[in-house]
């Protein structure tokens, strides 16, 4: 609800479309959330090759949808609240949420890809030369780049187990077991940008929606010599992301649950001050009550 209503506030002229399967639409219907969308699309995933995609690549339906859409378009996760107009970022080829350090990402050679897959050596260098791009928000404005990205993504993901072949038993202390997805989605897209520029000699412009870098458990400024707190104003101004909530959503003693609960309850004005407040009053009240 917060994500949809904030989008309508900052981007009143940009239609909001829900791309989902029928099961998800039914769930959204139950909470009156589908009323917030300008269009509902369910057939784009009809031919999604789920039997060839490991659950470790959980974001693949989003990339599949991207493969079917023509640029320009912007896709963002339903748990992401964006607080700046998107139109301010349309003068580029690729828009992403923010950069991330590659420390928690797996070594590309430690992830089991599809049979007989071999990384191109120049792409390997490109991985070393870039910082991953968080793709909770992704804007594609260059059809050739989008096509390259989604084609390469599925060339890797289809029939891949995504399992990590750790270099040693302590590697998992740095790299989560489910990190194959962020490697091929977020680190690879940054590597492809670097590859286009360095090897292809093709101009490609990129923009970060928020000028911060995500670390293991906090955000830092682009200038690493500045204190982490220097990005607080930037984060408050640009976005809120309920990333990873499924890990603690039923654990009220978890500090992350308590912090998220405080944030969500403190933002009830988003619904209360919206023109949709009457439509959402009953389901919204039930959701907020469940947090107490």
URPE-V150615 format. One record per pair of residues at least 12 apart in sequence whose ideal C-beta (glycine too) atoms are under 10 Angstrom apart, sorted by the first residue. I is the first residue (numbers start at 0). J is the second residue. D is the distance in Angstrom with one decimal. If there is no record, write none. Layout:
[[I:J:D] [I:J:D]]
This chain:
[[0:30:7.8] [0:31:8.7] [0:32:6.2] [0:35:7.0] [0:77:9.8] [0:80:9.9] [0:263:10.0] [0:269:7.5] [0:270:5.9] [0:273:8.8] [0:275:8.2] [0:279:6.1] [0:282:8.2] [0:283:6.2] [0:286:7.9] [1:77:9.9] [1:78:9.1] [1:79:9.5] [1:80:5.1] [1:239:7.8] [1:241:9.0] [1:262:9.8] [1:263:7.6] [1:266:6.1] [1:267:9.3] [1:269:5.0] [1:270:7.5] [1:273:9.8] [1:283:9.8] [2:15:9.2] [2:32:9.5] [2:35:8.9] [2:75:7.6] [2:76:8.0] [2:77:5.7] [2:78:6.9] [2:79:5.9] [2:80:5.2] [2:81:7.6] [2:239:9.0] [2:240:9.7] [2:241:9.1] [2:269:9.5] [3:15:6.2] [3:17:8.9] [3:27:9.9] [3:32:6.9] [3:33:9.7] [3:34:9.2] [3:35:3.8] [3:36:6.9] [3:37:10.0] [3:77:8.2] [3:80:9.4] [3:269:9.7] [3:273:9.4] [3:275:8.5] [3:279:9.8] [4:35:6.7] [4:80:8.9] [4:269:5.3] [4:270:6.5] [4:272:9.0] [4:273:4.9] [4:274:9.1] [4:275:6.6] [4:276:9.4] [4:279:8.5] [5:79:9.4] [5:80:5.0] [5:81:6.4] [5:82:6.3] [5:238:9.4] [5:239:8.8] [5:266:9.3] [5:269:6.3] [5:273:9.3] [6:35:8.7] [6:36:9.8] [6:73:9.9] [6:75:8.2] [6:79:9.6] [6:80:8.5] [6:81:6.5] [6:82:9.8] [6:85:8.3] [7:35:7.4] [7:36:9.9] [7:37:9.2] [7:273:7.8] [7:274:8.7] [7:275:8.4] [8:81:10.0] [8:82:8.8] [8:84:9.7] [8:269:8.3] [8:272:9.3] [8:273:7.8] [9:81:6.9] [9:82:6.7] [9:83:6.6] [9:84:5.0] [9:85:7.5] [9:86:9.2] [9:87:9.7] [10:73:9.1] [10:81:8.2] [10:83:9.5] [10:84:6.0] [10:85:5.3] [10:86:7.1] [11:84:9.5] [12:84:9.7] [12:86:8.1] [13:37:9.2] [13:73:7.8] [13:84:8.8] [13:85:6.2] [13:86:7.5] [13:89:9.9] [14:36:8.6] [14:37:4.2] [14:38:6.4] [15:35:7.0] [15:36:5.2] [15:37:5.2] [15:38:7.9] [15:75:10.0] [16:36:6.4] [16:37:6.4] [16:38:4.5] [16:39:7.5] [16:40:6.1] [16:43:10.0] [16:68:9.7] [16:72:9.0] [16:74:9.3] [17:32:8.3] [17:33:6.7] [17:35:8.7] [17:36:4.4] [17:37:8.9] [17:38:7.4] [17:39:5.1] [17:40:7.0] [17:41:8.8] [17:77:8.2] [18:36:9.8] [18:38:9.2] [18:39:8.4] [18:40:4.9] [18:41:7.9] [18:42:9.7] [18:43:5.7] [18:44:7.4] [18:60:8.5] [18:61:8.2] [18:63:9.6] [18:64:5.0] [18:65:9.7] [18:67:9.1] [18:68:8.6] [18:74:7.9] [19:33:9.4] [19:36:9.7] [19:39:7.5] [19:40:7.8] [19:41:6.4] [19:43:9.2] [19:44:7.7] [19:60:8.7] [19:64:9.4] [19:77:8.9] [20:41:6.2] [20:42:9.7] [20:43:9.5] [20:44:5.6] [20:45:8.9] [20:47:8.6] [20:60:8.1] [21:39:10.0] [21:41:5.6] [21:42:9.8] [21:44:9.6] [22:41:9.7] [23:39:9.9] [23:41:8.6] [23:44:9.7] [23:60:10.0] [23:77:9.2] [24:36:9.6] [24:39:6.1] [24:40:9.6] [24:41:6.2] [27:39:8.5] [27:77:8.8] [29:282:7.7] [30:279:8.3] [30:281:9.5] [30:282:4.4] [30:283:8.3] [30:285:8.3] [30:286:7.3] [31:275:8.5] [31:278:5.6] [31:279:5.8] [31:280:9.3] [31:281:7.8] [31:282:5.0] [31:283:8.4] [32:77:8.6] [32:275:10.0] [32:278:9.8] [32:279:8.2] [32:282:7.8] [32:283:9.8] [34:275:7.0] [34:278:5.5] [34:279:8.0] [35:273:9.2] [35:275:6.3] [35:278:8.4] [35:279:8.1] [40:64:8.4] [40:67:9.5] [40:68:9.7] [42:67:9.6] [43:60:9.1] [43:63:7.7] [43:64:5.3] [43:65:9.9] [43:66:9.4] [43:67:5.2] [43:68:8.0] [44:60:5.8] [44:61:9.9] [44:63:6.5] [44:64:6.9] [44:67:8.8] [46:63:8.6] [46:67:9.2] [47:59:7.8] [47:60:5.9] [47:63:5.0] [47:64:8.7] [47:66:9.9] [47:67:9.8] [48:63:8.1] [48:153:8.3] [48:156:9.5] [48:157:6.6] [48:158:9.5] [49:63:9.5] [50:158:9.9] [51:113:9.2] [51:153:9.1] [51:156:8.3] [51:157:4.8] [51:158:5.5] [51:159:9.0] [52:153:8.5] [52:156:5.9] [52:157:6.7] [52:158:8.6] [52:159:8.3] [52:161:9.0] [53:111:9.5] [53:156:7.7] [53:157:9.6] [53:158:8.7] [53:159:6.3] [53:160:5.6] [53:161:4.5] [53:162:8.1] [53:179:7.9] [53:180:9.3] [54:161:8.2] [54:177:8.9] [54:180:9.6] [55:110:8.9] [55:111:9.6] [55:156:9.2] [55:159:8.3] [55:160:7.3] [55:161:3.3] [55:162:7.2] [55:163:9.0] [55:176:8.3] [55:177:5.9] [55:178:8.7] [55:179:4.9] [55:180:6.3] [55:183:9.8] [56:152:9.0] [56:153:9.6] [56:155:9.1] [56:156:4.9] [56:157:9.4] [56:159:7.4] [56:160:9.8] [56:161:5.6] [56:177:9.6] [56:179:6.6] [56:180:5.2] [56:182:10.0] [56:183:7.1] [56:184:8.1] [57:161:9.7] [57:177:7.8] [57:179:9.8] [57:180:5.8] [57:184:9.7] [58:76:9.0] [58:134:7.6] [58:135:9.5] [58:152:9.8] [58:156:9.8] [58:180:5.6] [58:181:8.5] [58:183:9.3] [58:184:5.5] [58:185:9.1] [59:152:8.0] [59:153:7.8] [59:156:5.9] [59:157:9.1] [59:180:8.0] [59:183:9.3] [59:184:8.5] [61:74:6.3] [61:75:9.8] [61:76:8.2] [61:134:8.1] [61:135:9.8] [61:137:8.2] [61:184:8.5] [62:74:9.5] [62:134:8.9] [62:137:9.3] [62:148:8.2] [62:149:5.8] [62:152:5.3] [62:153:7.2] [62:156:7.9] [62:180:10.0] [62:183:9.2] [62:184:6.9] [62:188:9.9] [63:149:8.0] [63:152:9.3] [63:153:7.8] [63:156:9.8] [64:149:9.6] [65:134:9.8] [65:137:7.5] [65:139:6.7] [65:145:6.6] [65:146:9.9] [65:148:7.9] [65:149:5.5] [65:152:8.8] [66:145:8.1] [66:146:8.1] [66:148:9.1] [66:149:4.1] [66:150:7.8] [66:152:8.4] [66:153:7.3] [67:149:9.1] [68:139:7.8] [68:142:9.9] [68:145:8.3] [68:149:9.6] [69:139:9.2] [69:142:6.6] [69:145:8.6] [70:92:9.0] [70:138:9.0] [70:139:4.8] [70:140:5.6] [70:141:6.3] [70:142:4.6] [70:143:9.1] [70:144:8.5] [70:145:5.5] [70:146:9.2] [71:89:7.2] [71:92:9.7] [71:94:9.6] [71:138:7.3] [71:139:6.7] [71:140:4.5] [71:141:8.6] [71:142:8.8] [71:145:9.5] [72:137:8.9] [72:138:7.3] [72:139:5.9] [72:140:8.4] [72:145:8.8] [73:85:5.8] [73:88:8.4] [73:89:8.7] [73:94:6.7] [73:136:7.1] [73:137:7.2] [73:138:4.1] [73:139:7.8] [73:140:8.9] [73:208:9.8] [74:134:8.5] [74:135:9.3] [74:136:7.6] [74:137:5.3] [74:138:7.8] [74:139:8.1] [75:94:9.9] [75:96:8.0] [75:134:9.3] [75:135:6.3] [75:136:4.3] [75:137:7.4] [75:138:8.7] [75:208:9.2] [75:238:9.2] [75:240:9.6] [76:96:9.1] [76:134:8.8] [76:135:4.6] [76:136:7.5] [76:137:9.5] [76:240:7.5] [76:241:8.8] [76:242:8.0] [77:135:9.9] [77:241:9.3] [78:135:8.0] [78:239:9.1] [78:240:6.6] [78:241:4.1] [78:242:6.9] [78:243:9.4] [78:244:6.7] [78:245:9.6] [79:96:7.5] [79:133:9.9] [79:135:5.0] [79:136:6.3] [79:208:9.8] [79:238:6.4] [79:239:7.6] [79:240:5.1] [79:241:7.8] [79:242:8.2] [80:237:9.7] [80:238:6.2] [80:239:4.4] [80:240:7.5] [80:241:8.3] [80:262:9.8] [80:266:8.2] [80:269:8.1] [81:96:8.8] [81:135:9.6] [81:136:6.7] [81:208:7.2] [81:209:9.4] [81:237:7.6] [81:238:5.4] [81:239:8.7] [81:240:9.4] [82:208:9.8] [82:209:9.6] [82:234:9.9] [82:235:8.4] [82:236:6.4] [82:237:5.8] [82:238:6.0] [82:239:7.5] [83:208:7.0] [83:209:8.4] [83:236:7.2] [83:237:5.7] [83:238:7.9] [85:136:8.8] [85:138:7.3] [85:208:8.4] [87:206:8.9] [87:208:9.1] [88:136:9.3] [88:138:6.5] [88:140:9.2] [88:206:5.0] [88:207:8.8] [88:208:6.3] [89:138:7.6] [89:140:6.7] [89:206:9.1] [90:140:8.5] [90:204:7.6] [90:206:7.8] [91:138:7.6] [91:140:6.3] [91:141:8.7] [91:203:8.6] [91:204:4.4] [91:205:5.9] [91:206:4.3] [91:207:9.8] [92:138:9.1] [92:139:8.0] [92:140:5.4] [92:141:3.8] [92:142:9.8] [92:143:9.1] [92:144:5.8] [92:145:9.1] [92:192:8.6] [92:195:9.2] [92:201:9.6] [92:202:8.3] [92:203:4.7] [92:204:5.0] [92:205:6.7] [92:206:8.9] [93:132:8.0] [93:137:7.8] [93:138:6.9] [93:139:6.7] [93:140:7.1] [93:141:6.8] [93:144:6.5] [93:145:8.6] [93:148:8.8] [93:188:7.6] [93:189:9.5] [93:191:9.4] [93:192:6.6] [93:195:9.9] [93:203:6.7] [93:204:7.4] [93:205:4.6] [93:206:7.4] [93:207:10.0] [94:132:9.4] [94:136:6.9] [94:137:6.9] [94:138:3.1] [94:139:8.0] [94:140:7.4] [94:204:9.8] [94:205:7.5] [94:206:5.2] [94:207:8.0] [94:208:6.4] [95:131:9.2] [95:132:3.9] [95:133:6.2] [95:134:6.1] [95:135:8.7] [95:136:6.5] [95:137:6.0] [95:138:7.6] [95:185:8.2] [95:188:7.5] [95:189:8.2] [95:192:9.6] [95:205:7.0] [95:206:7.7] [95:207:6.1] [95:208:7.0] [95:209:9.6] [96:132:7.6] [96:133:4.2] [96:134:7.0] [96:135:5.0] [96:136:4.1] [96:137:7.9] [96:138:9.8] [96:185:9.5] [96:207:7.3] [96:208:5.2] [96:209:6.4] [96:211:9.3] [96:213:9.0] [96:237:8.9] [96:238:6.9] [96:240:7.6] [96:242:10.0] [97:130:9.7] [97:131:9.7] [97:132:7.8] [97:133:5.1] [97:135:8.9] [97:136:8.7] [97:207:5.5] [97:208:6.8] [97:209:4.6] [97:210:7.5] [97:211:5.1] [97:212:6.8] [97:213:6.1] [97:218:7.7] [97:230:9.8] [97:233:9.5] [97:234:9.4] [97:237:8.5] [97:238:8.3] [97:240:9.4] [98:129:9.0] [98:130:4.5] [98:131:6.9] [98:132:6.3] [98:133:7.3] [98:185:9.6] [98:189:7.9] [98:205:10.0] [98:207:6.3] [98:209:9.2] [98:210:8.6] [98:211:7.6] [98:212:4.8] [98:213:7.2] [98:219:9.8] [98:221:8.0] [99:130:6.4] [99:131:4.5] [99:132:7.5] [99:133:5.6] [99:181:8.2] [99:185:6.9] [99:186:8.3] [99:189:9.0] [99:211:9.5] [99:212:6.5] [99:213:4.2] [99:214:7.9] [99:215:9.7] [99:218:9.5] [100:130:6.7] [100:131:7.9] [100:212:6.3] [100:213:6.9] [100:214:5.5] [100:215:7.6] [100:219:8.2] [100:223:9.9] [101:126:8.0] [101:127:9.0] [101:129:8.1] [101:130:6.4] [101:131:5.7] [101:181:9.8] [101:182:9.1] [101:185:9.5] [101:186:6.2] [101:189:9.0] [102:173:6.8] [102:174:8.8] [102:214:7.7] [102:215:6.7] [103:131:9.4] [103:173:6.7] [103:174:6.3] [103:175:6.9] [103:178:6.8] [103:181:8.1] [103:213:9.1] [103:214:8.6] [103:215:5.7] [103:216:9.6] [104:126:9.0] [104:130:10.0] [104:131:6.2] [104:173:9.2] [104:174:7.0] [104:175:9.5] [104:178:6.2] [104:179:9.7] [104:181:6.2] [104:182:5.4] [104:185:7.9] [104:186:5.3] [105:161:9.8] [105:163:5.7] [105:164:9.4] [105:165:8.8] [105:166:9.8] [105:170:8.3] [105:171:9.8] [105:173:8.8] [105:174:4.6] [105:175:8.5] [105:176:9.3] [105:177:10.0] [105:178:5.0] [105:179:6.6] [105:181:8.5] [105:182:5.3] [105:183:9.8] [105:186:9.0] [106:126:9.1] [106:163:8.9] [106:164:9.4] [106:165:9.3] [106:166:7.0] [106:170:8.3] [106:173:9.7] [106:174:7.8] [106:182:8.7] [107:122:8.7] [107:123:7.0] [107:126:5.8] [107:127:9.7] [107:155:9.7] [107:179:9.7] [107:182:6.3] [107:183:8.5] [107:186:7.8] [107:187:8.4] [107:190:8.8] [108:123:8.4] [108:126:10.0] [108:164:8.2] [108:166:8.8] [109:162:9.4] [109:163:5.4] [109:164:5.3] [109:165:6.3] [109:166:6.2] [109:170:7.1] [109:174:7.5] [109:178:9.6] [109:179:9.3] [109:182:9.2] [110:155:9.0] [110:159:7.9] [110:160:8.9] [110:161:6.4] [110:162:7.5] [110:163:6.0] [110:164:7.5] [110:174:9.6] [110:178:8.2] [110:179:4.8] [110:180:9.8] [110:182:6.0] [110:183:7.7] [111:159:6.7] [111:160:4.9] [111:161:6.8] [111:162:4.7] [111:163:7.5] [111:164:5.8] [111:179:8.2] [112:154:9.3] [112:155:5.6] [112:156:8.5] [112:157:9.9] [112:158:8.8] [112:159:4.8] [112:160:8.4] [112:161:8.2] [112:162:9.9] [112:179:8.9] [112:183:8.7] [113:153:9.9] [113:154:7.8] [113:155:6.7] [113:156:7.8] [113:157:6.3] [113:158:4.3] [113:159:4.5] [113:160:8.6] [113:161:9.9] [114:158:6.6] [114:159:8.8] [114:160:10.0] [116:154:8.0] [116:155:6.6] [116:158:9.1] [116:159:7.4] [118:155:9.1] [119:151:9.6] [119:194:8.5] [119:198:9.5] [121:190:9.7] [121:193:9.7] [121:194:6.3] [121:197:7.8] [121:198:5.2] [121:199:9.8] [122:151:8.5] [122:187:8.1] [122:190:6.0] [122:191:7.7] [122:193:9.1] [122:194:5.8] [122:198:8.8] [123:190:8.6] [123:194:9.9] [124:190:8.7] [124:193:8.4] [124:194:8.3] [124:197:8.0] [124:198:8.9] [125:186:9.7] [125:187:8.9] [125:189:8.2] [125:190:3.9] [125:191:7.2] [125:192:8.2] [125:193:4.2] [125:194:4.3] [125:195:9.0] [125:196:9.1] [125:197:6.9] [125:198:7.9] [126:182:8.8] [126:186:6.3] [126:187:7.6] [126:189:8.3] [126:190:4.6] [126:191:9.8] [126:193:8.4] [126:194:9.3] [127:190:8.6] [127:193:9.2] [128:189:9.1] [128:190:7.7] [128:193:5.1] [128:194:9.0] [128:196:9.7] [128:197:7.5] [129:186:7.5] [129:187:9.6] [129:188:9.3] [129:189:4.2] [129:190:5.5] [129:191:9.1] [129:192:7.1] [129:193:4.7] [129:194:9.1] [130:185:9.8] [130:186:8.5] [130:189:6.3] [130:193:9.9] [130:212:6.9] [130:213:9.5] [131:181:7.0] [131:182:8.2] [131:184:8.9] [131:185:4.4] [131:186:4.1] [131:187:8.5] [131:188:8.0] [131:189:5.3] [131:190:8.6] [131:212:9.8] [131:213:8.7] [132:184:9.1] [132:185:5.6] [132:186:8.1] [132:187:9.5] [132:188:5.5] [132:189:4.7] [132:190:9.7] [132:192:8.0] [132:205:7.7] [132:207:7.8] [133:181:8.7] [133:184:9.6] [133:185:6.0] [133:188:10.0] [133:189:9.9] [133:207:8.9] [133:208:9.1] [133:209:8.9] [133:211:9.6] [133:212:9.7] [133:213:6.3] [133:240:8.5] [133:242:8.8] [134:181:8.6] [134:184:5.6] [134:185:5.2] [134:188:6.6] [134:189:9.7] [135:185:9.2] [135:208:9.5] [135:238:8.5] [135:240:5.9] [135:241:10.0] [135:242:6.8] [136:207:9.7] [136:208:5.6] [136:209:9.0] [136:238:7.7] [136:240:9.0] [137:184:9.2] [137:185:9.5] [137:188:8.0] [137:208:9.9] [138:205:9.9] [138:206:8.1] [138:208:8.4] [140:204:8.8] [140:206:9.7] [141:195:9.6] [141:201:9.5] [141:202:9.9] [141:203:6.7] [141:204:8.7] [143:195:9.2] [143:201:8.3] [143:203:9.3] [144:188:9.2] [144:191:7.5] [144:192:7.9] [144:195:6.9] [144:201:8.4] [144:203:6.1] [144:205:9.9] [147:191:6.5] [147:194:9.1] [147:195:7.8] [147:199:9.5] [148:184:9.5] [148:187:7.8] [148:188:5.9] [148:191:5.8] [148:192:9.3] [151:183:8.8] [151:187:7.2] [151:188:9.5] [151:190:9.8] [151:191:6.9] [151:194:9.9] [152:183:6.2] [152:184:7.1] [152:187:7.0] [152:188:8.4] [152:191:9.4] [153:183:9.7] [155:179:9.5] [155:182:9.5] [155:183:5.5] [155:187:7.8] [156:179:8.8] [156:180:8.9] [156:183:6.3] [156:184:9.1] [159:179:7.7] [159:183:8.4] [160:179:8.6] [161:176:9.6] [161:177:8.3] [161:178:9.1] [161:179:3.7] [161:180:7.3] [161:182:9.0] [161:183:8.3] [162:176:8.2] [162:179:7.5] [163:175:8.8] [163:176:6.0] [163:177:9.0] [163:178:7.3] [163:179:6.9] [163:182:9.6] [173:215:9.1] [188:205:9.5] [189:205:8.6] [191:203:9.0] [192:204:9.5] [192:205:5.9] [207:221:9.0] [207:237:9.6] [208:237:6.3] [208:238:6.8] [209:230:8.5] [209:233:6.1] [209:234:6.9] [209:236:8.4] [209:237:4.0] [209:238:5.8] [209:240:9.7] [210:230:8.1] [210:233:6.2] [210:237:8.4] [211:227:9.6] [211:229:9.7] [211:230:4.8] [211:231:9.9] [211:233:5.8] [211:234:6.4] [211:237:8.1] [211:238:9.5] [212:230:8.5] [213:240:9.8] [213:242:9.4] [214:227:8.1] [216:255:9.9] [217:230:8.9] [218:230:5.1] [218:231:8.7] [218:233:8.3] [218:234:6.2] [220:233:7.9] [221:233:10.0] [239:259:9.6] [239:262:6.8] [239:263:9.3] [239:266:7.9] [241:255:9.8] [241:259:6.1] [241:262:8.4] [241:263:8.0] [243:255:7.7] [243:259:9.8] [244:256:8.3] [244:259:6.3] [247:259:7.9] [251:290:9.1] [256:290:9.1] [259:290:8.7] [260:287:9.6] [260:289:9.9] [260:290:4.8] [260:291:8.2] [261:290:9.2] [263:286:8.5] [263:287:7.6] [263:290:6.3] [264:287:6.4] [264:290:6.1] [264:291:7.9] [267:283:7.9] [267:284:9.6] [267:287:6.4] [269:283:9.7] [270:282:9.8] [270:283:5.1] [270:284:9.4] [270:286:9.6] [270:287:8.8] [271:283:8.6]]
